[in-house]
Amino acid sequence: MKPTSLTEKDVPLYSQDQVVQIVEIAIQSLQRRREQNNPRVNLDNEIAQIDMSPGTKQTLTVSEAAEILGVSKPMVYSLIRDGSIPAINVGKKILISKLVLSVWLKNGGHYGEETC
């Protein structure tokens, strides 16, 4: 069988509006797939969900903070030591406020300072 060349009669023609609509549908489909694979985390929602009622634990240990941040414990100790994350010492324990950590995350790793 011999290959044939396409002529204008063989190629369907679309209006500019139809092409735009097809491209928009394709982009929306790709965005839905990406969001399903990588759901967004809204830090504002996390802050709103912190239970500040009496009797509820308001602090995190270094291990808990490391798990939330997805970093190692030594990294959290380093952030506390250089003053990036405010913390308090209670006896031999180092505690970090849940609220302070949430604000620190929301502000891109800064607490109580203006971010550029």
C-alpha positions in Angstrom: 0.0 0.0 0.0 1.3 3.4 -1.0 1.4 6.2 1.5 -1.0 9.0 0.6 -0.6 12.7 1.3 -3.2 14.7 3.0 -5.1 17.3 1.2 -7.1 20.2 2.6 -10.3 18.2 2.1 -8.9 15.4 4.3 -8.0 17.6 7.3 -10.9 18.7 9.5 -10.9 22.5 10.0 -11.7 24.0 13.3 -12.6 27.5 14.1 -10.4 29.5 16.5 -13.1 29.2 19.2 -13.2 25.4 18.9 -9.4 25.2 19.1 -9.4 27.4 22.2 -12.1 25.2 23.8 -10.2 22.0 23.1 -7.0 23.4 24.6 -8.8 24.7 27.7 -10.4 21.2 28.2 -6.9 19.6 27.9 -5.4 22.0 30.4 -8.2 21.5 32.9 -7.8 17.7 32.5 -4.0 18.0 33.2 -4.6 20.3 36.2 -7.1 17.8 37.7 -4.6 14.9 37.3 -1.8 17.0 38.9 -4.0 18.0 41.9 -5.1 14.3 42.4 -1.4 13.3 42.5 -0.2 16.3 44.6 -3.0 17.6 46.8 -2.4 21.2 48.1 -1.8 21.8 51.7 -3.5 25.0 53.0 -1.6 26.2 56.1 -4.4 28.5 57.0 -6.7 25.5 57.5 -4.0 23.9 59.7 -3.9 26.9 61.9 -7.6 27.1 62.2 -7.7 23.4 63.2 -5.4 23.8 66.2 -7.5 23.0 69.3 -6.8 25.7 71.8 -9.3 24.5 74.4 -8.2 23.8 78.0 -7.0 20.3 78.6 -5.6 20.0 75.1 -1.9 19.6 74.5 -0.6 23.0 73.2 3.0 22.0 72.6 5.1 19.7 70.6 8.3 17.8 71.4 11.3 18.1 69.1 10.4 14.7 67.7 6.8 15.7 67.0 7.9 18.9 65.3 10.5 17.1 63.2 7.8 14.7 62.0 5.4 17.5 61.2 8.1 19.5 59.3 9.4 16.4 57.6 13.0 17.0 58.8 15.4 15.3 61.2 15.5 16.0 64.9 19.0 17.5 64.6 17.6 19.9 62.1 14.9 21.0 64.5 17.5 21.4 67.3 19.5 23.6 64.9 16.5 25.8 64.1 15.8 26.2 67.8 19.5 26.9 68.6 19.8 29.7 65.9 16.5 31.2 67.0 14.5 30.4 63.9 11.9 28.4 65.8 11.0 29.8 69.3 11.0 27.1 72.0 11.0 26.8 75.7 12.9 24.5 78.1 10.8 22.7 80.7 13.2 20.8 82.8 15.2 18.6 80.3 12.4 18.9 77.7 12.3 21.3 74.8 8.8 22.3 73.8 7.5 24.1 70.8 4.1 25.8 70.7 1.8 24.3 68.0 0.5 27.8 67.2 4.0 29.2 66.9 5.1 26.4 64.6 2.1 26.9 62.4 2.7 30.7 62.2 6.4 30.0 61.5 5.4 27.7 58.6 2.8 30.1 57.2 5.4 32.9 57.2 7.9 30.9 55.3 10.2 30.0 58.2 10.1 33.4 60.0 8.4 34.2 63.3 7.8 37.7 64.6 9.8 39.3 61.7 8.8 40.8 58.5 9.4 38.6 55.5 10.6 40.1 52.2 
